[in-house]
């Protein structure tokens, strides 16, 4: 009888220690972090596509999206502010299935790239996202070319993944040339964009600058390495 009680006590203590080891833990070792690239839509606000980060941890029951592209579409002079970098954006968080249902409804495909990271790299990246999501940190002044939903993610990776090595520019192009392939089907929108963005758009782009378009960021990450190994 005593032996049975002792065995039960040991099992209880082991299970208690296991539960305490998860308590307060940000992510388990089963967690995955992915980049989601959403294809472009057929209206002005989504014609360039979108990018977000997915955190999936079946052990901690997390399946959430961090999205740097939240804004108020009802803002006065939305398009002008959007292109001139005068629009206030913020980092949002939502459930993965809710995020996916929006793009499914719009018939826009979503591509997932799972990052090959070690546990410490995942924790550091997740902590940085949590810090960015604090109310005092989540808002930022959007810049069409240099500070948007996609460039923020590449900066996040550069700042928090040690040994990250970016490739050279994906193409030898200017900002304007990059945009033309997206807006050519909307000639009046294309004309308006050309007027608003000005001569700055005619400078050759670095790989970091090319990350402002989600599809380019996807291609950049395909060629990015960590200490010589594929990201």
FIMI-414317 format. One record per atom (N, C-alpha, C, CB): x, y, z. Coordinates in steps of 0.02 Angstrom, whole numbers, padded with zeros to 5 digits, always signed. Glycine has a CB too. Example, Ala and Ser with C-alpha at 12.3 -4.5 7.8 and 13.67 -1.06 7.14 Angstrom:
2
+00660-00284+00390
+00615-00225+00390
+00660-00165+00390
+00565-00224+00452
+00642-00112+00354
+00684-00053+00357
+00645+00002+00394
+00704-00030+00286
***
This chain:
231
+00042-00061+00000
+00000+00000+00000
+00043+00063+00000
-00047+00000+00061
+00093+00062+00045
+00137+00120+00049
+00175+00131-00016
+00187+00112+00107
+00197+00074-00046
+00233+00079-00109
+00189+00110-00163
+00258+00010-00131
+00124+00091-00164
+00077+00118-00213
+00068+00193-00203
+00009+00082-00207
+00060+00214-00138
+00052+00285-00123
+00114+00325-00143
+00038+00296-00049
+00173+00295-00130
+00235+00329-00149
+00240+00337-00225
+00296+00289-00123
+00220+00285-00260
+00222+00288-00334
+00175+00341-00360
+00204+00219-00364
+00114+00345-00331
+00066+00395-00351
+00092+00466-00337
-00001+00385-00316
+00125+00473-00280
+00152+00539-00262
+00206+00560-00311
+00182+00537-00190
+00248+00512-00332
+00301+00527-00380
+00271+00548-00447
+00348+00467-00389
+00220+00510-00470
+00187+00526-00534
+00156+00596-00530
+00133+00474-00550
+00124+00611-00473
+00093+00677-00464
+00145+00732-00467
+00056+00680-00397
+00202+00722-00434
+00254+00773-00434
+00284+00782-00503
+00310+00754-00385
+00292+00728-00540
+00319+00733-00608
+00271+00773-00652
+00330+00662-00639
+00206+00757-00647
+00157+00793-00688
+00152+00866-00667
+00088+00761-00683
+00159+00879-00601
+00157+00947-00576
+00217+00987-00602
+00156+00948-00499
+00276+00956-00601
+00336+00989-00626
+00330+01002-00700
+00398+00946-00612
+00300+00956-00737
+00291+00965-00809
+00246+01024-00823
+00263+00902-00841
+00192+01029-00784
+00146+01085-00794
+00179+01151-00776
+00081+01075-00753
+00220+01151-00724
+00255+01212-00704
+00307+01232-00756
+00288+01203-00636
+00336+01182-00791
+00387+01199-00841
+00355+01235-00900
+00422+01135-00865
+00290+01223-00913
+00255+01258-00967
+00226+01325-00944
+00200+01214-00995
+00213+01330-00879
+00183+01391-00853
+00230+01450-00864
+00166+01383-00778
+00206+01501-00895
+00246+01560-00908
+00291+01554-00968
+00287+01575-00848
+00291+01496-01000
+00333+01486-01059
+00299+01519-01119
+00344+01410-01072
+00337+01555-01159
+00309+01590-01217
+00289+01541-01272
+00358+01641-01243
+00336+01497-01289
+00325+01448-01342
+00354+01381-01322
+00356+01473-01409
+00325+01328-01348
+00354+01262-01338
+00404+01248-01394
+00298+01206-01337
+00439+01193-01389
+00488+01176-01441
+00454+01153-01505
+00535+01122-01415
+00389+01142-01503
+00351+01122-01563
+00328+01183-01603
+00292+01080-01543
+00339+01242-01579
+00314+01303-01612
+00345+01313-01681
+00328+01364-01569
+00306+01341-01726
+00329+01358-01793
+00313+01431-01806
+00297+01312-01847
+00360+01466-01840
+00349+01535-01860
+00353+01538-01936
+00401+01583-01827
+00303+01570-01966
+00299+01572-02039
+00287+01643-02064
+00243+01526-02064
+00309+01654-02125
+00289+01715-02161
+00231+01696-02206
+00349+01744-02204
+00178+01737-02204
+00120+01728-02248
+00121+01784-02300
+00054+01728-02208
+00118+01765-02363
+00115+01814-02418
+00048+01807-02453
+00174+01803-02469
+00010+01861-02452
-00057+01861-02481
-00055+01894-02549
-00108+01898-02434
-00079+01861-02599
-00077+01887-02667
-00120+01950-02673
-00101+01835-02716
-00105+01990-02724
-00139+02053-02734
-00213+02044-02750
-00105+02093-02789
-00252+02096-02733
-00323+02096-02749
-00337+02142-02807
-00364+02118-02688
-00400+02159-02816
-00420+02198-02875
-00443+02269-02858
-00474+02163-02913
-00426+02293-02798
-00443+02362-02780
-00379+02398-02757
-00497+02363-02724
-00384+02464-02751
-00325+02505-02739
-00289+02485-02675
-00345+02579-02735
-00327+02472-02622
-00295+02460-02557
-00261+02392-02552
-00346+02466-02502
-00277+02345-02598
-00245+02279-02593
-00210+02258-02658
-00296+02228-02575
-00198+02306-02703
-00170+02289-02768
-00097+02266-02765
-00176+02348-02814
-00063+02278-02708
+00007+02259-02702
+00017+02198-02658
+00047+02317-02675
-00038+02167-02634
-00032+02109-02591
-00021+02128-02518
+00024+02065-02615
-00007+02078-02478
+00000+02090-02406
+00046+02036-02376
-00069+02089-02371
+00074+02051-02318
+00119+02006-02283
+00102+02006-02208
+00193+02028-02294
+00109+01948-02176
+00098+01942-02104
+00140+01885-02077
+00022+01931-02088
+00142+01879-02011
+00179+01825-01978
+00131+01779-01941
+00233+01855-01929
+00141+01714-01949
+00101+01665-01913
+00142+01632-01858
+00073+01612-01962
+00113+01627-01799
+00142+01589-01743
+00096+01529-01731
+00149+01633-01678
+00122+01469-01742
+00082+01408-01732
+00117+01364-01681
+00071+01370-01799
+00085+01353-01625
+00113+01312-01571
+00057+01267-01544
+00143+01356-01513
+00054+01204-01568
+00001+01159-01546
+00003+01143-01471
+00004+01095-01585
+00062+01144-01441
+00068+01128-01370
+00039+01185-01328
+00142+01117-01351
+00056+01247-01345
+00032+01305-01308
-00035+01330-01335
+00083+01360-01312
-00062+01294-01384
-00127+01310-01415
-00128+01382-01443
-00184+01301-01364
-00076+01398-01478
-00071+01463-01512
-00076+01452-01587
-00005+01501-01493
-00116+01491-01619
-00119+01492-01693
-00141+01562-01712
-00169+01436-01721
-00093+01608-01711
-00110+01679-01715
-00069+01714-01769
-00100+01712-01648
-00096+01770-01790
-00065+01810-01842
-00046+01878-01814
-00113+01819-01902
+00016+01899-01829
+00037+01967-01814
+00039+02004-01881
+00108+01969-01779
+00002+02059-01883
-00012+02093-01946
+00004+02167-01940
-00086+02082-01968
+00057+02190-01974
+00077+02261-01971
+00037+02304-02019
+00151+02267-01987
-00015+02277-02049
-00051+02314-02101
-00120+02339-02082
-00058+02272-02160
-00133+02351-02018
-00199+02375-01996
-00204+02451-02005
-00213+02355-01922
-00259+02474-02035
-00268+02545-02046
-00343+02560-02051
-00232+02569-02111
-00360+02624-02054
-00429+02646-02061
-00441+02666-02133
-00446+02704-02013
-00477+02624-02171
-00490+02637-02241
-00536+02697-02252
-00519+02576-02275
-00573+02716-02199
-00618+02773-02204
-00583+02840-02193
-00675+02765-02154
-00519+02839-02183
-00479+02900-02173
-00489+02948-02231
-00405+02882-02163
-00497+03012-02217
-00503+03062-02270
-00440+03062-02313
-00516+03132-02240
-00449+03069-02379
-00393+03071-02426
-00348+03010-02418
-00352+03135-02416
-00380+02952-02412
-00344+02890-02397
-00287+02878-02446
-00392+02832-02398
-00301+02878-02512
-00250+02860-02562
-00191+02908-02560
-00280+02858-02632
-00206+02973-02555
-00152+03022-02553
-00107+03011-02492
-00182+03093-02552
-00139+03001-02433
-00100+02989-02372
-00062+02923-02376
-00145+02990-02310
-00095+02873-02406
-00066+02806-02413
+00000+02809-02451
-00116+02760-02449
+00001+02846-02507
+00060+02848-02549
+00112+02899-02525
+00040+02864-02619
+00090+02948-02488
+00137+03000-02464
+00164+02985-02394
+00102+03067-02464
+00143+02930-02364
+00170+02911-02299
+00142+02953-02242
+00244+02917-02299
+00079+02971-02246
+00047+03012-02194
-00008+02974-02158
+00020+03076-02224
-00011+02909-02170
-00065+02869-02142
-00040+02831-02080
-00092+02819-02194
-00081+02830-02027
-00062+02795-01966
-00082+02721-01971
-00095+02828-01904
-00034+02678-01963
-00045+02606-01963
-00029+02578-01894
-00001+02571-02018
-00049+02515-01882
-00029+02483-01819
-00025+02407-01827
-00078+02502-01764
+00010+02377-01779
+00017+02305-01777
-00044+02274-01744
+00082+02284-01740
-00077+02228-01779
-00135+02194-01751
-00120+02120-01740
-00195+02203-01797
-00162+02088-01700
-00155+02016-01688
-00224+01985-01694
-00124+02002-01617
-00228+01928-01727
-00292+01894-01736
-00282+01819-01744
-00330+01923-01797
-00337+01782-01743
-00333+01710-01751
-00319+01693-01824
-00398+01677-01727
-00280+01641-01833
-00260+01620-01900
-00319+01606-01946
-00216+01558-01895
-00369+01569-01921
-00425+01551-01964
-00467+01612-01983
-00469+01500-01929
-00472+01661-01939
-00507+01723-01956
-00471+01760-02011
-00514+01769-01894
-00405+01764-02005
-00364+01797-02056
-00372+01762-02123
-00290+01798-02035
-00368+01696-02122
-00370+01657-02184
-00439+01662-02219
-00354+01584-02170
-00492+01666-02178
-00559+01668-02207
-00571+01731-02249
-00611+01665-02152
-00539+01786-02230
-00545+01848-02269
-00517+01839-02339
-00509+01906-02233
-00459+01808-02344
-00427+01798-02409
-00461+01744-02449
-00353+01782-02400
-00489+01694-02415
-00528+01643-02449
-00590+01675-02481
-00548+01587-02400
-00622+01719-02443
-00682+01753-02469
-00665+01796-02530
-00713+01797-02414
-00606+01828-02529
-00585+01870-02584
-00553+01831-02641
-00536+01922-02559
-00548+01765-02633
-00517+01721-02683
-00445+01743-02697
-00558+01722-02748
-00409+01759-02643
-00338+01778-02648
-00296+01725-02613
-00326+01849-02617
-00250+01696-02649
-00209+01643-02621
-00161+01670-02568
-00170+01607-02676
-00144+01626-02520
-00098+01642-02466
-00043+01589-02466
-00134+01646-02397
+00019+01612-02470
+00077+01567-02471
+00111+01569-02403
+00127+01586-02528
+00126+01510-02376
+00159+01506-02311
+00230+01482-02319
+00120+01460-02263
+00278+01519-02291
+00348+01499-02289
+00367+01487-02216
+00395+01552-02322
+00378+01425-02197
+00399+01409-02129
+00473+01423-02121
+00382+01335-02111
+00490+01460-02069
+00559+01478-02057
+00595+01423-02019
+00564+01545-02018
+00657+01408-02040
+00696+01357-02007
+00738+01392-01953
+00743+01318-02057
+00711+01393-01892
+00742+01428-01836
+00752+01380-01777
+00699+01489-01814
+00804+01392-01737
+00810+01354-01676
+00764+01383-01622
+00884+01352-01652
+00760+01349-01567
+00712+01370-01515
+00726+01440-01489
+00713+01320-01457
+00789+01456-01476
+00806+01522-01450
+00790+01577-01500
+00880+01525-01432
+00800+01564-01564
+00783+01613-01615
+00707+01625-01618
+00808+01589-01684
+00669+01572-01610
+00596+01578-01610
+00573+01620-01550
+00562+01509-01608
+00602+01607-01492
+00583+01644-01432
+00600+01718-01440
+00620+01615-01370
+00659+01733-01465
+00680+01803-01472
+00634+01839-01521
+00753+01807-01496
+00617+01806-01576
+00573+01836-01625
+00503+01848-01596
+00568+01791-01688
+00478+01799-01559
+00412+01806-01529
+00411+01860-01476
+00390+01738-01499
+00464+01865-01436
+00468+01918-01386
+00468+01987-01419
+00531+01909-01343
+00503+01993-01475
+00504+02056-01512
+00434+02074-01538
+00554+02053-01571
+00397+02025-01562
+00328+02037-01584
+00284+02060-01526
+00299+01974-01617
+00292+02027-01469
+00253+02046-01410
+00269+02117-01388
+00266+01996-01352
+00333+02135-01392
+00353+02203-01374
+00323+02254-01423
+00431+02209-01373
+00325+02237-01487
+00296+02281-01538
+00221+02289-01529
+00311+02255-01607
+00189+02236-01502
+00116+02237-01496
+00091+02275-01434
+00090+02166-01492
+00135+02295-01390
+00113+02335-01333
+00079+02399-01358
+00173+02353-01287
+00026+02421-01324
-00012+02480-01348
+00031+02541-01363
-00062+02500-01296
+00084+02551-01324
+00126+02610-01335
+00174+02602-01394
+00166+02625-01272
+00179+02540-01421
+00227+02527-01476
+00194+02509-01542
+00273+02473-01456
+00131+02490-01541
+00102+02458-01601
+00087+02505-01658
+00040+02422-01582
+00081+02570-01645
+00065+02618-01699
+00129+02644-01732
+00023+02677-01671
+00123+02657-01797
+00180+02687-01833
+00154+02726-01893
+00230+02633-01856
+00194+02774-01916
+00176+02815-01973
+00198+02779-02036
+00208+02886-01969
+00150+02756-02073
+00162+02716-02133
+00200+02755-02186
+00096+02690-02161
+00248+02723-02217
+00282+02750-02276
+00278+02699-02331
+00357+02769-02260
+00250+02718-02387
+00235+02672-02442
+00295+02630-02463
+00208+02710-02501
+00354+02663-02468
+00414+02629-02491
+00457+02600-02434
+00456+02676-02531
+00461+02635-02378
+00514+02621-02330
+00490+02596-02262
+00553+02682-02320
+00425+02598-02248
+00401+02575-02182
+00329+02551-02189
+00406+02632-02129
+00321+02488-02208
+00254+02461-02218
+00250+02390-02189
+00235+02460-02293
+00196+02355-02204
+00184+02289-02174
+00238+02239-02191
+00118+02262-02195
+00271+02247-02248
+00323+02200-02269
+00392+02220-02246
+00322+02193-02345
+00410+02284-02253
+00476+02307-02232
+00485+02298-02156
+00488+02381-02251
+00431+02307-02119
+00435+02298-02046
+00454+02227-02028
+00367+02316-02013
+00430+02179-02066
+00445+02109-02051
+00518+02093-02067
+00399+02062-02091
+00543+02117-02123
+00613+02105-02139
+00658+02138-02086
+00630+02131-02209
+00641+02198-02065
+00680+02231-02012
+00677+02191-01946
+00653+02303-02000
+00619+02164-01932
+00611+02122-01872
+00658+02062-01875
+00539+02099-01865
+00661+02029-01933
+00705+01972-01942
+00779+01992-01936
+00692+01938-02010
+00797+02047-01969
+00867+02070-01967
+00889+02087-01896
+00876+02132-02012
+00843+02116-01856
+00860+02138-01789
+00861+02081-01738
+00812+02191-01766
+00828+02025-01754
+00818+01974-01702
+00841+01903-01721
+00747+01971-01684
+00866+01894-01781
+00891+01828-01801
+00966+01835-01814
+00854+01800-01864
+01006+01810-01767
+01078+01816-01773
+01104+01772-01830
+01112+01796-01707
+01150+01800-01869
+01180+01762-01925
+01140+01766-01989
+01187+01691-01906
+01089+01809-01991
+01047+01816-02051
+01087+01848-02107
+00983+01857-02036
+01085+01818-02166
+01121+01844-02224
+01073+01852-02282
+01180+01796-02243
+01062+01915-02301
+01016+01930-02357
+01052+01921-02423
+00988+02001-02351
+01015+01904-02476
+01046+01902-02543
+01054+01972-02570
+01003+01858-02591
+01080+01978-02630
+01081+02042-02664
+01011+02059-02689
+01132+02042-02723
+01003+02117-02722
+00937+02135-02749
+00909+02080-02794
+00941+02201-02788
+00844+02069-02788
+00811+02017-02828
+00814+02034-02902
+00738+02007-02806
+00805+02098-02918
+00809+02122-02987
+00843+02190-02987
+00738+02126-03019
+00869+02210-03045
+00900+02276-03052
+00845+02325-03074
+00960+02275-03104
+00806+02349-03026
+00746+02389-03042
+00740+02449-02995
+00683+02345-03037
+00700+02497-03017
+00681+02554-02975
+00614+02539-02941
+00677+02620-03017
+00596+02581-02893
+00530+02573-02862
+00475+02579-02915
+00520+02627-02806
+00482+02626-02960
+00430+02636-03010
+00421+02575-03055
+00446+02698-03054
+00476+02545-03075
+00473+02485-03116
+00440+02427-03079
+00543+02464-03139
+00454+02423-03014
+00422+02371-02974
+00347+02380-02971
+00451+02370-02903
+00325+02442-02965
+00253+02456-02959
+00216+02447-03025
+00243+02527-02935
+00249+02461-03081
+00215+02459-03146
+00184+02391-03161
+00264+02477-03201
+00217+02338-03140
+00190+02271-03154
+00126+02257-03116
+00242+02217-03137
+00114+02295-03063
+00053+02285-03023
-00004+02331-03047
+00067+02299-02949
+00012+02391-03070
-00040+02440-03084
-00056+02448-03158
-00019+02507-03056
-00022+02410-03201
-00032+02419-03273
-00104+02404-03294
+00015+02373-03312
-00139+02361-03257
-00208+02344-03274
-00257+02399-03250
-00228+02278-03242
-00232+02448-03212
-00273+02504-03188
-00239+02569-03211
-00281+02502-03109
-00248+02588-03275
-00210+02643-03303
-00219+02709-03266
-00229+02653-03375
-00279+02725-03243
-00289+02788-03208
-00256+02787-03139
-00365+02804-03202
-00259+02730-03107
-00225+02723-03043
-00150+02727-03053
-00244+02656-03009
-00125+02695-03106
-00054+02697-03122
-00031+02769-03134
-00039+02654-03183
-00072+02807-03171
-00056+02877-03185
-00054+02918-03121
-00108+02907-03234
-00103+02906-03077
-00106+02943-03013
-00047+02926-02969
-00170+02927-02977
-00028+02863-02967
+00029+02842-02927
+00093+02874-02953
+00037+02765-02927
+00102+02877-03019
+00162+02907-03048
+00169+02980-03028
+00160+02901-03124
+00113+03015-03025
+00115+03086-03006
+00131+03094-02932
+00047+03120-03022
+00100+03053-02891
+00107+03061-02818
+00176+03043-02793
+00055+03019-02782
+00205+02988-02819
+00267+02963-02789
+00328+03003-02809
+00276+02891-02808
+00326+03036-02867
+00380+03081-02885
+00444+03047-02905
+00393+03127-02829
+00498+03087-02910
+00562+03063-02937
+00598+03014-02892
+00607+03122-02951
+00580+03013-02827
+00612+02966-02780
+00605+02894-02804
+00582+02973-02710
+00550+02881-02840
+00536+02813-02862
+00582+02789-02918
+00464+02808-02885
+00624+02834-02945
+00667+02816-03001
+00738+02797-02980
+00670+02873-03050
+00751+02793-02915
+00816+02771-02890
+00818+02694-02892
+00829+02797-02819
+00878+02667-02907
+00886+02595-02904
+00877+02570-02832
+00956+02575-02931
+00849+02511-02824
+00831+02486-02758
+00881+02435-02731
+00762+02455-02760
+00892+02438-02665
+00930+02387-02630
+00884+02328-02614
+00963+02415-02565
+00911+02274-02588
+00869+02217-02571
+00821+02235-02514
+00912+02157-02550
+00843+02276-02465
+00798+02297-02412
+00741+02339-02440
+00836+02337-02358
+00756+02383-02487
+00705+02426-02516
+00655+02385-02558
+00736+02480-02559
+00679+02332-02589
+00634+02291-02629
+00584+02252-02586
+00674+02242-02671
+00598+02247-02521
+00553+02210-02477
+00488+02246-02464
+00588+02196-02411
+00479+02307-02490
+00416+02343-02478
+00357+02310-02514
+00422+02415-02500
+00371+02270-02566
+00318+02232-02598
+00318+02160-02573
+00327+02234-02676
+00262+02136-02547
+00259+02069-02517
+00287+02013-02560
+00189+02053-02500
+00273+02015-02626
+00298+01961-02668
+00374+01962-02674
+00266+01964-02736
+00403+02021-02671
+00476+02026-02671
+00505+02001-02605
+00498+02099-02684
+00471+02016-02550
+00494+01991-02485
+00494+01915-02485
+00450+02017-02428
+00443+01885-02513
+00440+01812-02519
+00502+01786-02556
+00375+01790-02556
+00519+01818-02611
+00576+01796-02652
+00642+01809-02616
+00575+01833-02720
+00645+01863-02578
+00706+01877-02539
+00717+01822-02487
+00699+01946-02503
+00663+01802-02452
+00671+01750-02400
+00689+01682-02430
+00608+01744-02359
+00668+01670-02492
+00688+01607-02524
+00763+01601-02532
+00654+01601-02593
+00798+01659-02536
+00870+01660-02547
+00909+01681-02485
+00887+01706-02604
+00874+01693-02429
+00906+01715-02368
+00934+01654-02329
+00857+01754-02323
+00991+01663-02297
+01021+01609-02259
+01036+01631-02187
+01086+01584-02293
+01044+01581-02143
+01068+01593-02075
+01133+01553-02067
+01014+01572-02019
+01188+01588-02061
+01253+01555-02055
+01264+01505-02112
+01260+01520-01986
+01244+01524-02171
+01255+01483-02231
+01201+01432-02246
+01319+01448-02224
+01152+01424-02202
+01098+01375-02213
+01033+01411-02229
+01089+01330-02150
+00990+01379-02268
+00929+01410-02291
+00884+01431-02233
+00891+01363-02338
+00856+01491-02238
+00806+01513-02189
+00740+01480-02201
+00798+01590-02191
***
